[in-house]
Amino acid sequence: MTKKERALAAVQALKEKFPDSICSLNADNPLQLIIATRLSAQCTDARVNLVTPALFEKYKTVEEFAAADVSDIEEIIHSCGFFRAKAKDIVGMCQKMINDFGGEVPSTIEDLTSLPGVGRKTANLIMGDVYGQPAVVADTHLIRISNLLGLVATKDPFKVEMQLRELLPPEESNDFCHRCVLHGRETCISGRPKCEECIMKDFCPSAK
């Protein structure tokens, strides 16, 4: 089985198990999603989802975030970890969106990664979930599962993204990433994978 064939088999298996591929972060609009994604760095999505309701209730627009007192945002997001850097980035990215992008969340990888605190993982998530473009969100689950499946042999997020772009059908890539997160939490758990229960055990080299 080639890498391409294994990738297609993984896409199909995960699609059957998780027909509804949804982002694990709760957000009602692109601004909320990019902020929630910034908060999710070195933090669980579950924790972010506990914090963001109060944040989004107090600050509703890009203008309100841009004018916010960084220390106030720090207090709200404190439990997410690295709260000082995250609060500074949230205010900074909103100011830059107003100054450079008409107050809108940018629609290209290059423009998104020009925002404070926004790397390729966040940019890809926005491109896929907001703008419907082919995207590979190289988070820890995707990196781990792609290595176990033998699709990649690197933990470098950029290399994983580029290599998977060559293997995954563009129209499936974004959903595949979301499904890998769900699969990584439920079955392919870091350090204690349930290989005997895995829907991909018949073609995953690491399960044999």
C-alpha positions as CSV (number, residue, x, y, z in Angstrom):
1,M,0.0,0.0,0.0
2,T,1.4,3.4,-1.0
3,K,1.3,6.4,1.2
4,K,-1.3,7.9,-1.1
5,E,-3.5,4.8,-0.9
6,R,-3.1,4.7,2.9
7,A,-4.0,8.4,3.1
8,L,-7.2,7.8,1.1
9,A,-8.0,4.8,3.3
10,A,-7.6,6.9,6.4
11,V,-9.8,9.7,4.9
12,Q,-12.5,7.2,4.2
13,A,-12.3,5.4,7.6
14,L,-12.4,8.6,9.6
15,K,-15.2,10.0,7.5
16,E,-17.3,6.9,8.2
17,K,-16.6,7.1,12.0
18,F,-17.0,10.9,12.3
19,P,-19.4,12.0,9.5
20,D,-19.8,15.4,11.2
21,S,-16.3,16.8,11.1
22,I,-16.5,19.8,13.4
23,C,-14.0,22.1,14.9
24,S,-13.6,21.5,18.7
25,L,-13.5,25.2,19.5
26,N,-16.7,27.0,20.0
27,A,-17.1,30.2,17.9
28,D,-19.9,32.1,16.3
29,N,-17.9,34.1,13.7
30,P,-14.4,34.3,12.2
31,L,-13.2,36.8,14.8
32,Q,-14.1,34.5,17.7
33,L,-12.5,31.6,15.9
34,I,-9.2,33.2,15.4
35,I,-9.1,34.4,19.0
36,A,-10.1,31.0,20.4
37,T,-7.5,29.3,18.3
38,R,-4.8,31.7,19.7
39,L,-6.0,30.8,23.2
40,S,-5.7,27.0,22.4
41,A,-1.9,27.1,22.1
42,Q,-0.5,24.9,24.9
43,C,-4.0,24.6,26.2
44,T,-6.9,22.2,25.7
45,D,-9.8,23.1,23.5
46,A,-12.1,22.1,26.4
47,R,-10.5,24.7,28.7
48,V,-10.7,27.4,26.0
49,N,-14.4,26.7,25.5
50,L,-14.9,27.3,29.3
51,V,-13.1,30.7,29.0
52,T,-14.4,32.2,25.8
53,P,-18.1,32.7,26.7
54,A,-17.2,35.4,29.3
55,L,-14.6,36.9,26.9
56,F,-16.9,37.0,23.9
57,E,-19.8,38.4,26.1
58,K,-17.7,41.3,27.2
59,Y,-15.9,42.0,23.8
60,K,-18.1,41.5,20.8
61,T,-16.4,43.4,17.9
62,V,-12.9,43.8,16.5
63,E,-13.0,47.4,17.6
64,E,-13.8,46.5,21.2
65,F,-11.0,44.0,21.3
66,A,-8.6,46.5,19.7
67,A,-9.4,49.1,22.4
68,A,-9.4,46.6,25.3
69,D,-7.2,46.9,28.3
70,V,-4.7,44.0,27.9
71,S,-4.7,43.4,31.7
72,D,-8.5,42.9,31.6
73,I,-8.2,40.3,28.9
74,E,-5.3,38.7,30.9
75,E,-7.7,38.3,33.9
76,I,-10.4,36.7,31.8
77,I,-8.1,34.2,30.0
78,H,-5.8,33.5,32.9
79,S,-6.6,29.8,33.2
80,C,-5.6,29.2,29.5
81,G,-1.9,29.6,30.3
82,F,0.6,32.0,28.8
83,F,-2.1,34.5,29.4
84,R,0.1,37.6,29.1
85,A,1.4,36.8,25.6
86,K,-2.0,35.7,24.5
87,A,-3.8,38.8,25.7
88,K,-1.2,41.0,24.1
89,D,-1.6,39.1,20.8
90,I,-5.4,39.3,20.8
91,V,-5.4,43.0,21.2
92,G,-2.5,43.4,18.7
93,M,-4.1,41.2,16.0
94,C,-7.4,43.1,16.3
95,Q,-5.6,46.4,15.9
96,K,-3.7,45.1,12.9
97,M,-7.0,43.8,11.3
98,I,-8.5,47.3,11.7
99,N,-5.4,49.1,10.4
100,D,-4.5,46.7,7.5
101,F,-7.5,44.6,6.6
102,G,-10.6,46.8,7.1
103,G,-11.5,45.2,10.4
104,E,-11.9,41.8,8.7
105,V,-10.2,38.5,9.4
106,P,-7.7,38.1,6.5
107,S,-8.4,35.5,3.8
108,T,-4.9,34.3,2.8
109,I,-2.2,32.4,4.7
110,E,0.3,35.2,4.2
111,D,-2.0,37.9,5.6
112,L,-3.2,35.8,8.5
113,T,0.4,34.9,9.5
114,S,1.2,38.6,9.5
115,L,-1.1,39.0,12.6
116,P,0.5,38.9,16.0
117,G,0.5,35.4,17.5
118,V,-0.9,33.7,14.4
119,G,1.1,30.9,12.9
120,R,0.4,28.5,10.1
121,K,-1.7,26.2,12.3
122,T,-4.2,29.0,13.1
123,A,-4.0,30.4,9.6
124,N,-4.9,27.0,8.1
125,L,-7.8,26.6,10.5
126,I,-9.2,29.9,9.4
127,M,-8.6,29.2,5.7
128,G,-10.4,25.8,6.0
129,D,-13.3,26.6,8.4
130,V,-14.0,30.2,7.4
131,Y,-13.0,30.5,3.8
132,G,-13.6,26.9,2.6
133,Q,-10.1,26.5,1.2
134,P,-7.9,23.4,1.3
135,A,-6.1,23.4,4.6
136,V,-3.9,21.2,6.8
137,V,-4.0,22.1,10.4
138,A,-0.9,20.5,11.8
139,D,-1.8,20.2,15.5
140,T,-0.4,17.5,17.9
141,H,-3.1,14.9,17.0
142,L,-2.6,15.2,13.3
143,I,1.2,15.1,13.6
144,R,1.1,12.0,15.9
145,I,-1.5,10.1,13.8
146,S,0.1,10.9,10.5
147,N,3.4,9.5,11.8
148,L,1.8,6.4,13.1
149,L,0.1,5.8,9.8
150,G,3.4,6.2,8.0
151,L,2.2,9.1,6.0
152,V,5.0,11.3,7.3
153,A,8.2,10.8,9.2
154,T,8.7,14.1,10.9
155,K,7.3,16.1,13.8
156,D,8.0,19.4,12.2
157,P,4.5,21.1,11.7
158,F,5.5,22.8,8.4
159,K,6.9,19.6,6.9
160,V,3.8,17.6,8.0
161,E,1.6,20.2,6.4
162,M,3.4,20.3,3.1
163,Q,3.7,16.5,2.9
164,L,0.0,15.9,3.7
165,R,-1.0,18.5,1.1
166,E,0.6,16.1,-1.5
167,L,-1.2,13.1,-0.1
168,L,-4.7,14.3,0.8
169,P,-7.5,15.2,-1.6
170,P,-7.7,19.0,-1.3
171,E,-11.5,18.9,-0.7
172,E,-11.0,16.4,2.2
173,S,-7.9,17.8,3.9
174,N,-9.6,20.2,6.4
175,D,-12.2,17.7,7.5
176,F,-9.5,15.0,7.8
177,C,-7.6,17.2,10.3
178,H,-10.7,17.8,12.4
179,R,-11.4,14.0,12.4
180,C,-7.9,13.2,13.5
181,V,-8.4,15.4,16.5
182,L,-11.6,13.5,17.4
183,H,-9.8,10.1,16.7
184,G,-6.8,11.2,18.7
185,R,-8.9,11.9,21.8
186,E,-11.1,8.9,21.6
187,T,-8.9,6.1,20.3
188,C,-5.4,7.0,19.2
189,I,-4.5,8.5,22.5
190,S,-1.0,9.8,23.0
191,G,1.0,7.2,24.9
192,R,-1.8,4.7,25.2
193,P,-3.4,4.1,21.8
194,K,-6.3,1.6,21.6
195,C,-5.0,-0.2,18.5
196,E,-7.3,-3.1,19.0
197,E,-10.3,-0.8,18.7
198,C,-9.0,1.3,15.9
199,I,-10.9,1.6,12.6
200,M,-7.5,1.9,10.8
201,K,-5.7,-1.1,12.4
202,D,-5.9,-3.1,9.1
203,F,-3.7,-0.6,7.3
204,C,-1.9,1.3,10.0
205,P,1.8,0.1,10.1
206,S,2.0,1.0,13.8
207,A,-0.9,-1.4,14.8
208,K,0.8,-4.5,13.5
